[in-house]
Amino acid sequence: MEKKELIINGQTALGIELGSTRIKGVLIDFQGNVLAVGIHDWENSFIDNIWTYSLEEIHKGLRHCYCSLKKDVEQKYGVTLQNIGAIGISAMMHGYMALDKDGHQIAPFQTWRNTNTQQAADELTELFDFNIPLRWTVAHLYQRILDREEHVAKLDYVSTLSGYIHWKLTGQRVIGIGDASGMFPIDSNTHDYDAGMIDKFDALLEPYKYSWKIRDIFPKVLVAGENAGVLTEEGARFLDETGTLKAGIPLCPPEGDAGTGMTATNSVAPRTGNVSAGTSTFAMIVLEKQLSKVYREIDMVTTPTGFPCAMSHANNGTSDLNAWIGLFGELCGLMGIQADTGTLFEKLYTLSLEGDKDCGGLLAYGYYSGENITMINEGRLAFLRTAESRFNLANFMKVHLYTSLGAVKMGLDILIEDEKVKVDRIMGHGGFFKTKGVGQRYLAAAVNAPVTVMDTASEGGAWGIALLAAFLIDRNSDEKLEDYLETRIFKELSGETLMPHDEDIEGFGMFMERYKAGLSIEKCAIEVMNW
């Protein structure tokens, strides 16, 4: 059947992911082939010491992304998009979206990037004997309670960004288990919030005399393949202001960017892993068994079907690197040189391969925000060199690429070296890998293991949530997600695997020694800037 007929007949799946710097929509057929793409670029704001996006930005961005995709369909196939087989919504995980009983927002949306929850995270980690990172929803909620914020008494619904958008489209207060695992600890046996920890949290809140308990205000947990409601008339008009999109389309459980990253890289089965590198950087390995103890550097989350997954999550990735490339773009403009952003990235990334193996003794920290893995709670950006450092453009680019993996490397070392976690393959995806053979090579050096990047890696989480939407309506009876991906989606897809180079491994190790030693300098920078 031709692509145009697939679109007309609704034999498609749509995934929309609200990422940190881009909202992206991907329309696919049931073999995973991309039919159309929509994009809306945006950026978070730092207001009153909170990293946030306004509701107006969220709503406007979502609609613009869909409108962009719809225009892409019209231009490519000459048809108006009216019917879709299934829809999936994904977004950056964690954070805090708070609504009252009338569905009104009653507190600023706090993203994963916020680190203003140290006291709450510490107390809950001790209470649960389970690592609660600063960015988790329950940490945000409890910190609001500790801070005696008045809105807490009025809470009726607390969710992540994906859960909020899904509710706007369907009226259903549900969430995918992967995204839920960034709200509250999950029991992989029951596929629900951990009952014992729920009881402990409710007991902790008893003195506050709130009218709600946590299960009352948190969304219901669903696994991949479960029906999460349908697009309502109101939801269809919310997404498509032209009124042509039909209601009644089924939606899969909304997921976080970790779960969609696992799906997009076929990393949902035990002993598989993936690294998503972009604005934030996180590495995930699906476990065969639980870790031996609690590590504050490691998050325990789940796959979209509930398998336990260890995550090394760095709040900071390529934001500082992107800013430097923007500066070089300004210089090109000043010199009258026409250089588009894509070309700048490719040229500068590729140039880094000519740098010294140890980055010439340079050191950088791209901490736009606090970094939980290195226990630094305020963002500070630093570039350091000595008089003996070999300061040239190739080394400058290489150190900023290396440091994008620095924090996440520290968490991976715990899993691979201390816990002896086994992994058969590591897949890379995200903007860090867009320039062929550069980010992939550096990640292979960081993990001392082969790294594969699929040809579909640039489609990212939006493609991943589209696959989960397709899985909802096109899977065979009792077919598991890992089998569906392995035999029906990735069987025909191609990619490239790079083995680590001995020189790169040695050089990355030398960089990491400086990186770890220099963390005291980064903490000193915070004190100086505050002074």
Salt bridges, closest charged atoms under 4 A:
ASP41 OD1 - ARG22 NE 2.83
ASP72 OD2 - LYS76 NZ 3.26
ASP102 OD2 - LYS101 NZ 3.73
ASP122 OD1 - ARG296 NH1 3.10
ASP147 OD2 - ARG144 NH2 3.74
GLU149 OE2 - ARG144 NE 2.90
GLU149 OE1 - HIS151 ND1 3.32
ASP156 OD2 - ARG173 NH1 2.80
ASP192 OD2 - ARG215 NH1 3.25
GLU233 OE1 - ARG237 NH1 3.27
ASP240 OD2 - LYS70 NZ 3.38
GLU288 OE1 - ARG271 NH1 3.36
ASP299 OD2 - ARG135 NH2 2.04
ASP320 OD2 - HIS400 NE2 3.85
ASP356 OD2 - ARG390 NE 2.72
ASP358 OD1 - ARG390 NH2 2.83
GLU378 OE1 - ARG380 NH2 3.34
ASP413 OD1 - LYS409 NZ 3.02
ASP424 OD1 - ARG271 NH2 3.04
GLU459 OE1 - LYS24 NZ 3.20
ASP474 OD2 - ARG488 NH2 2.71
GLU479 OE1 - ARG488 NH1 3.07
GLU486 OE1 - ARG425 NH2 3.87
GLU496 OE1 - LYS436 NZ 2.37
ASP504 OD2 - ARG441 NE 2.50
ASP504 OD2 - HIS501 ND1 3.74
GLU506 OE1 - LYS357 NZ 3.07
